[in-house]
């Protein structure tokens, strides 16, 4: 049986959606597939708000929240332990606001000495169909320079600043990738960038030493999953091609082979979690996408079951699998409409 390795890169709420869409295909679970699918995630660790931020400050570790969400997303829906990982304490002295999974991953980090080993130990607890790797084991701070030359430090502070971002970087600079990260990229058959916040979930991974270079050298199929909506202060007024142009500054002139973009407007009653009203649908400017060397895949990506505006995991998973399997067979008979 042919082995197919798919690696998702990102963080926030976007990467877990991709993983939930892919995990039904992983580890030989899908009887109709003629390939053995390995799913891996390379996860951003710069979050400094909420439970993750409190644990970062208390234990001087990278953020664990995005990693926890990816571990849960790689677990079957009927996993009681995975559901317990997501339990958030509503009260309690020092516990209010913490997710149980964050506390467990932090304990595993203390016990093992690193976040990478903590993620490996978590695989012994959860019935994972894949692996989740922190992009780095260093406690790093995401920084940004805004259009008005203001410097903002901290992922949460950047999101709250509301100014247009001109540049982002990590402090300290030059941190090493966690064990297994560069190897996962090198051996991938398909690399999936996004969905997720462009400057605060996706690009921070590319700032870790060697990651962008490894992606650039990789012969894997490169897929960019565009966000459904623009984000205030990050991507105001951005089209899908604008997202690709921003990635090109880090990955080179052709950052993706395919660009997956939503084609259906959300009903007016639905909202985007935690964002302001000025969010707008990201337009699929397919001619500009093609000029950047990518094939646009426009499809109805909206989840029909969510009250909020979110990607549908099953739809996204099927499109990515279609593209990844097509790459194995030289895209014989492939078309964008077939993927959608």
C-alpha positions as CSV (number, residue, x, y, z in Angstrom):
1,X,0.0,0.0,0.0
2,X,1.3,3.5,-0.9
3,X,2.2,5.8,2.0
4,X,0.9,9.4,1.8
5,X,2.2,11.9,4.3
6,X,0.2,15.1,4.8
7,X,1.5,17.9,7.0
8,X,-0.6,20.8,8.2
9,X,1.1,24.0,9.4
10,X,-0.6,26.7,11.4
11,X,-2.4,27.1,14.7
12,X,-5.3,28.8,16.4
13,X,-8.8,27.4,15.5
14,X,-8.0,26.8,11.9
15,X,-5.4,24.0,12.0
16,X,-7.7,21.8,14.2
17,X,-10.4,22.1,11.6
18,X,-8.1,20.8,8.9
19,X,-7.0,17.9,11.2
20,X,-10.6,17.0,12.0
21,X,-11.2,16.7,8.3
22,X,-8.2,14.6,7.6
23,X,-8.2,12.2,10.6
24,X,-10.9,10.0,9.3
25,X,-8.5,9.1,6.4
26,X,-5.5,8.6,8.7
27,X,-3.7,5.3,9.6
28,X,-5.7,3.1,7.2
29,X,-9.0,4.1,8.7
30,X,-10.7,4.7,5.3
31,X,-11.4,1.4,3.7
32,X,-11.9,2.9,0.2
33,X,-8.5,4.5,0.0
34,X,-5.6,2.6,-1.7
35,X,-3.1,4.7,0.3
36,X,-2.0,4.6,3.9
37,X,-2.3,8.2,5.1
38,X,-0.1,9.8,7.8
39,X,-1.4,13.1,9.2
40,X,1.0,15.4,11.0
41,X,0.6,18.9,12.4
42,X,3.3,21.6,13.0
43,X,1.7,23.9,15.6
44,X,2.3,27.5,16.5
45,X,3.3,28.1,20.1
46,X,3.2,32.0,20.5
47,X,-0.2,32.4,22.1
48,X,0.1,34.6,25.2
49,X,-3.5,35.0,26.2
50,X,-6.0,33.1,28.3
51,X,-5.0,29.8,29.9
52,X,-2.0,29.3,27.6
53,X,-0.6,32.7,28.5
54,X,-1.0,32.1,32.3
55,X,0.8,28.8,32.0
56,X,3.5,30.3,29.9
57,X,4.2,33.0,32.5
58,X,4.0,30.5,35.4
59,X,6.3,27.8,34.0
60,X,8.3,29.6,31.3
61,X,7.1,27.2,28.6
62,X,5.8,27.7,25.0
63,X,2.0,28.1,24.6
64,X,0.2,24.7,24.9
65,X,-3.4,25.6,23.9
66,X,-3.0,25.3,20.1
67,X,-1.1,22.0,20.6
68,X,-3.9,20.7,22.9
69,X,-6.6,21.6,20.3
70,X,-4.6,19.8,17.6
71,X,-4.2,16.7,19.7
72,X,-7.9,16.6,20.4
73,X,-8.7,17.1,16.7
74,X,-6.6,14.1,15.8
75,X,-8.6,11.9,18.2
76,X,-11.9,10.2,17.2
77,X,-15.1,12.1,18.0
78,X,-16.1,9.4,20.5
79,X,-13.0,9.7,22.6
80,X,-14.1,10.5,26.1
81,X,-10.6,11.4,27.2
82,X,-10.2,13.9,24.2
83,X,-13.5,15.5,25.3
84,X,-12.2,15.7,28.8
85,X,-9.0,17.5,27.5
86,X,-11.4,20.3,26.3
87,X,-13.1,20.7,29.7
88,X,-12.6,24.3,30.9
89,X,-12.9,25.1,34.6
90,X,-15.5,27.7,35.2
91,X,-14.4,28.5,38.7
92,X,-12.0,27.4,41.4
93,X,-9.1,29.1,43.1
94,X,-6.4,29.4,40.3
95,X,-8.3,27.0,38.0
96,X,-10.9,29.2,36.5
97,X,-10.4,29.6,32.8
98,X,-7.9,26.7,32.4
99,X,-8.6,23.9,30.0
100,X,-7.8,20.5,31.6
101,X,-5.8,19.5,28.6
102,X,-3.6,22.5,29.0
103,X,-2.8,21.5,32.5
104,X,-2.1,17.9,31.4
105,X,0.2,19.0,28.6
106,X,2.0,21.4,31.0
107,X,2.5,18.5,33.5
108,X,3.8,16.3,30.7
109,X,6.2,19.1,29.7
110,X,7.5,19.4,33.2
111,X,7.8,15.6,33.6
112,X,9.6,15.1,30.3
113,X,11.6,18.3,30.1
114,X,10.3,19.5,26.7
115,X,7.1,20.3,24.9
116,X,8.0,18.0,22.0
117,X,8.3,15.0,24.4
118,X,5.1,16.1,26.1
119,X,3.3,15.8,22.8
120,X,4.8,12.4,22.3
121,X,3.6,11.3,25.7
122,X,0.2,12.6,25.0
123,X,0.0,10.1,22.2
124,X,0.1,7.4,24.8
125,X,-3.0,8.9,26.5
126,X,-5.1,9.9,23.5
127,X,-6.1,7.5,20.6
128,X,-4.5,9.8,18.1
129,X,-4.7,9.3,14.3
130,X,-1.6,11.3,13.6
131,X,0.9,13.4,15.4
132,X,1.1,17.0,16.5
133,X,4.5,18.7,16.9
134,X,5.2,22.1,18.4
135,X,7.1,24.2,15.9
136,X,9.7,25.0,18.6
137,X,10.3,24.1,22.2
138,X,11.5,27.6,23.1
139,X,9.1,30.1,24.8
140,X,9.1,32.8,22.1
141,X,7.2,36.1,21.9
142,X,5.6,37.2,18.6
143,X,6.3,40.9,17.8
144,X,4.9,43.2,15.1
145,X,5.6,46.6,13.6
146,X,2.4,48.4,12.6
147,X,1.9,50.8,9.7
148,X,2.3,53.7,12.1
149,X,5.7,52.3,13.2
150,X,4.3,51.2,16.6
151,X,6.0,48.1,18.0
152,X,3.6,45.6,19.6
153,X,4.9,42.5,21.6
154,X,2.6,39.5,22.2
155,X,0.2,37.6,20.0
156,X,-2.9,38.8,22.0
157,X,-1.7,42.4,22.0
158,X,-1.1,42.3,18.2
159,X,-4.6,41.1,17.7
160,X,-6.0,43.8,19.9
161,X,-3.9,46.6,18.5
162,X,-6.1,46.9,15.3
163,X,-3.4,48.6,13.3
164,X,-2.2,47.3,9.9
165,X,0.8,45.0,10.3
166,X,3.9,45.6,8.3
167,X,6.3,43.1,9.8
168,X,6.4,40.3,12.4
169,X,9.3,38.5,14.1
170,X,10.1,36.3,17.1
171,X,12.0,37.2,20.2
172,X,14.4,35.7,20.8
173,X,15.5,35.4,17.2
174,X,16.8,32.3,15.6
175,X,15.1,29.7,17.8
176,X,15.5,26.1,16.7
177,X,12.7,24.0,15.5
178,X,11.5,21.2,17.7
179,X,12.8,17.7,17.0
180,X,10.9,16.1,14.1
181,X,9.6,19.3,12.5
182,X,12.1,19.6,9.7
183,X,12.0,15.9,9.1
184,X,8.2,16.0,8.8
185,X,8.4,18.8,6.2
186,X,11.2,17.0,4.3
187,X,9.3,13.7,4.1
188,X,5.8,15.2,3.4
189,X,4.0,14.5,0.2
190,X,1.6,17.4,0.8
191,X,2.2,20.5,2.9
192,X,-1.0,22.4,3.9
193,X,-0.7,26.0,5.1
194,X,-3.7,27.2,7.0
195,X,-6.5,28.0,7.5
196,X,-5.8,30.4,10.4
197,X,-4.8,33.9,11.2
198,X,-2.1,34.9,8.7
199,X,0.2,36.9,10.9
200,X,-0.5,35.3,14.3
201,X,-1.0,31.6,13.5
202,X,0.6,30.8,10.2
203,X,3.6,33.1,9.7
204,X,5.0,32.6,13.2
205,X,5.8,29.0,12.2
206,X,7.8,30.3,9.2
207,X,9.9,32.5,11.5
208,X,11.5,29.5,13.3
209,X,15.0,28.8,12.1
210,X,15.0,26.5,9.0
211,X,11.3,26.0,8.7
212,X,10.7,28.4,5.7
213,X,13.8,27.1,4.0
214,X,12.7,23.5,4.5
215,X,9.3,24.3,2.9
216,X,11.0,26.0,0.0
217,X,13.2,23.0,-0.6
218,X,10.4,20.5,-0.3
219,X,9.1,18.8,-3.4
220,X,5.8,18.2,-1.7
221,X,2.6,19.5,-3.1
222,X,1.9,22.9,-1.4
223,X,-1.6,23.8,-0.6
224,X,-2.8,27.1,0.9
225,X,-6.2,27.2,2.6
226,X,-7.4,30.8,2.7
227,X,-9.4,32.1,5.6
228,X,-13.2,32.6,5.1
229,X,-13.1,36.2,6.4
230,X,-10.6,39.1,6.7
231,X,-9.3,39.9,10.1
232,X,-9.1,43.4,11.6
233,X,-5.6,44.6,11.9
234,X,-4.2,41.6,10.1
235,X,-5.8,41.2,6.7
236,X,-8.2,44.2,6.2
237,X,-9.2,44.4,2.6
238,X,-7.1,41.3,1.6
239,X,-8.1,39.1,-1.3
240,X,-6.9,35.5,-1.5
241,X,-4.1,36.6,-3.7
242,X,-3.0,39.2,-1.1
243,X,-2.6,36.3,1.4
244,X,-0.4,34.5,-1.1
245,X,1.7,37.6,-1.8
246,X,2.3,37.9,2.0
247,X,3.4,34.3,2.2
248,X,5.7,34.8,-0.8
249,X,7.8,37.2,1.3
250,X,8.7,34.3,3.5
251,X,8.5,31.3,1.2
252,X,9.6,32.7,-2.2
253,X,7.8,33.7,-5.4
254,X,5.6,30.6,-5.6
255,X,4.4,29.8,-2.1
256,X,1.7,27.4,-3.1
257,X,0.6,25.1,-5.9
258,X,-3.1,25.3,-5.0
259,X,-5.1,28.0,-3.2
260,X,-8.4,26.8,-1.7
261,X,-10.9,29.6,-1.3
262,X,-14.5,29.7,-0.1
263,X,-17.1,30.5,-2.8
264,X,-20.3,31.0,-0.8
265,X,-21.4,34.0,1.2
266,X,-22.4,33.3,4.8
267,X,-25.9,34.1,6.0
268,X,-26.1,37.5,7.6
269,X,-27.1,35.9,11.0
270,X,-23.8,34.1,11.3
271,X,-20.8,35.7,13.0
272,X,-17.1,35.1,13.3
273,X,-16.0,34.1,16.8
274,X,-14.3,36.8,18.7
275,X,-13.9,39.2,15.8
276,X,-15.2,42.7,15.1
277,X,-18.0,43.5,12.6
278,X,-15.7,44.9,10.0
279,X,-14.7,41.3,8.9
280,X,-15.5,40.7,5.2
281,X,-15.5,37.6,3.1
282,X,-12.1,37.0,1.4
283,X,-12.7,37.2,-2.4
284,X,-11.3,34.6,-4.8
285,X,-9.5,36.7,-7.3
286,X,-8.6,33.7,-9.3
287,X,-6.7,35.4,-12.1
288,X,-4.3,37.0,-9.6
289,X,-3.9,33.7,-7.8
290,X,-2.9,32.1,-11.2
291,X,-0.4,34.9,-11.8
292,X,1.2,33.9,-8.5
293,X,1.7,30.4,-9.8
294,X,-1.2,28.7,-7.9
295,X,-4.3,27.0,-9.1
296,X,-7.4,28.4,-7.4
297,X,-9.9,25.9,-6.0
298,X,-13.1,27.7,-5.2
299,X,-15.6,25.6,-3.2
300,X,-18.4,26.0,-0.7
301,X,-16.3,25.6,2.5
302,X,-18.8,26.9,5.1
303,X,-19.8,24.5,7.8
304,X,-23.6,24.0,7.7
305,X,-23.7,23.0,11.4
306,X,-21.9,25.9,13.0
307,X,-23.6,29.1,14.2
308,X,-20.2,30.8,13.6
309,X,-18.5,31.3,10.3
310,X,-16.1,28.4,10.1
311,X,-14.7,25.9,7.6
312,X,-16.5,22.6,7.3
313,X,-13.9,19.9,8.3
314,X,-15.3,17.2,6.1
315,X,-15.4,19.3,2.9
316,X,-11.9,20.7,3.5
317,X,-10.5,17.2,4.3
318,X,-12.0,15.7,1.1
319,X,-10.5,18.5,-1.0
320,X,-7.1,18.2,0.5
321,X,-7.2,14.4,0.1
322,X,-8.2,14.8,-3.5
323,X,-5.3,17.1,-4.2
324,X,-2.8,15.0,-2.3
325,X,-3.9,11.7,-4.0
326,X,-3.9,13.5,-7.3
327,X,-0.2,14.5,-6.8
328,X,0.7,10.8,-6.3
329,X,-0.9,10.0,-9.7
330,X,0.3,13.1,-11.6
331,X,-3.1,14.8,-11.5
332,X,-4.5,12.5,-14.2
333,X,-7.9,13.9,-15.0
334,X,-7.8,16.4,-12.1
335,X,-9.8,19.6,-12.2
336,X,-10.7,22.2,-9.7
337,X,-14.4,21.4,-10.0
338,X,-13.7,17.7,-9.3
339,X,-11.9,18.7,-6.1
340,X,-14.8,20.9,-5.0
